[in-house]
């Protein structure tokens, strides 16, 4: 039987790149290949519609195995990662109860924000936690990091876990510059040396924080986050080795905390490129291969979380988590879907944990190391992202380094510029947020969901946007959906909810398509939408709109019919409601001469248009 088996692949002759291109050119029917099919990314490089083996020929990062320098395929020979979650609670006792609760439900790494609790709270918070098995990461104000580190080391030593323990105490003197435009009030190097001495007895305790998720949450593009993360890490190497520490010791104490955007394949490539570039940087300082390994914690993005239709956040965070899993990071925190508007509850925390449990224990993503390895597309993306991030890293180094650029506000300004661009793309629907700027739930309300959620530690962690003398530019943390949400919340607060009436008439296909478009358009502002199956005459439609008490009447028909229907409807309405034409017909200029001012179509700025409507309707 074996000798009679068919050779399946032999039935399909190989197809050359030239043959593929010839077929594509024919199918394009004269359209420009680059304009139609090549994607120019915001990260600064082009992505082709297809890749082949020959595209790998000039890539220099191929060849290493998982666990081998430069670690593009991972720093270990397995794909195990730790499920992390933030400990909640107002008192140390509540935090301890919550920590034990989530550890019993699948969490393996605790993220502890001390807030107004000091180092003395740690014994209470960690009571009953097995420090030999559980990773513990503690975040406090940078001025308290040495004190916190000493307290944690004392607990570790008393537990006899100095050899097995892994975790971190976050020392981040750059936090104030990023959040408030103000430098750390103490000597950063001197404080860093104190923290280093405090953690020294525990080899698995990291302390020098690179928190590039801060850039991600401010709207930075992928290459920006990576380039600045590398520069941040290099700043630690420079500061601490200049102070007399060994580069191997310093590198092994650095912990990268990176964000994960929803750009699935590019995020996989980002983490692969990050390990490779960091290994090369550390190696240039004369470090051993083992010290060149990058320890990466990943956290799903806050930038694209939404208040409205918040369960869609689960879809975003799931793909984000999956990309980090496949990229081989060391630990992941999947943020609860309600994180952007209040303290997560038991349900949202459980779902967040279970997202990773599904990926690991049911989808078995931990069973394959670097599954993206060898993919023509992802290997090319890895090289492209590495190239652009390396350019940015060198730009920072050429301008005095990470600290120097932060003190001048230059890095913050560049990230903020990207954030502005992304907000504009959201406003124009070039970047989609399902449930917010596309396909909103028309009747959802959200005012009742919003709760206060602040740090309360008195360290200046809360971003109040109040300028301070001497401050440079700081990062804008507005989420991508924030402007649409403010718009819709204004509608909720209004005494009367505006009604938008779809006057559908004429060509069946066009009136249905434009009614759906217009309903989604005005639904983004939270208006009441009144759709219709169609009217026989313009007068019939206008009379129905007036009877319903419509504040806005949207004419939905075909371009050819607008020349007749639009003037009729405008005159018949006679100012009893605002009049809108759905589309950008060729007769638009003629309609403007008739006094028709409002047109909605795919090229308009949805946000600005709705802000104008709110200003006129919410009086």
Buried (B, 14 or more C-beta within 10 A) or exposed (E): EEEEEEEEEEEEEEEEEEEEEEEBEEEEEEEEEEEEBEEEBBBBBEBBEEBEEEBBEEBEBBEBEBBBBBBBBBBEEEBEBBBBBBBBBEEBEBBBBBBBBBBEBBBBBBBBBBBEBBBEBBBBBBBEBEBBEBBBBBBBBBBBBBBBBBBBBBBBBEBEBBEBBBBBBBBBBBBBBBBBBBBBEEEBEEBBBBBBEBBBEBBBBBBBBBBBBBBBBBBBBBBBBBBBBBBBBBBBBBBBBEEEBBBBBBBBBBBBBBBBBBBBBBBBBBBBBBBBBBBBBBBEBEBBEEBBBBBBBBBBBBBBBBBBBBEBBBEBBBBBBBBBBBBBBBBBBBBBBBBBBBBBEEEBBBBBBBBBBBBBEEEEBBEEBBBBBEBBBBBBBBBBBBBBBBEBBEBBBEBEBBBBBBBBBBBBBBBBEBBEBBBBBBBBBEBEBBBBBBBBBBEBBBEEBEEEEEBEBEBBBBBEEEEEEEBBBBBBBBBBBBBBBBBBBBBEEBEEBBBBBBBBBBBEEBBBBBBBBBBBBBBBBBBBBBBBEBBEEBEBBBEBBBEBEBBBBBBBBBBBBBEEBBBBBBBBBEEBBBBBBBBBBEBBEBBEEEEBEBBBBEEBEBBEBBBEBBEEBBE
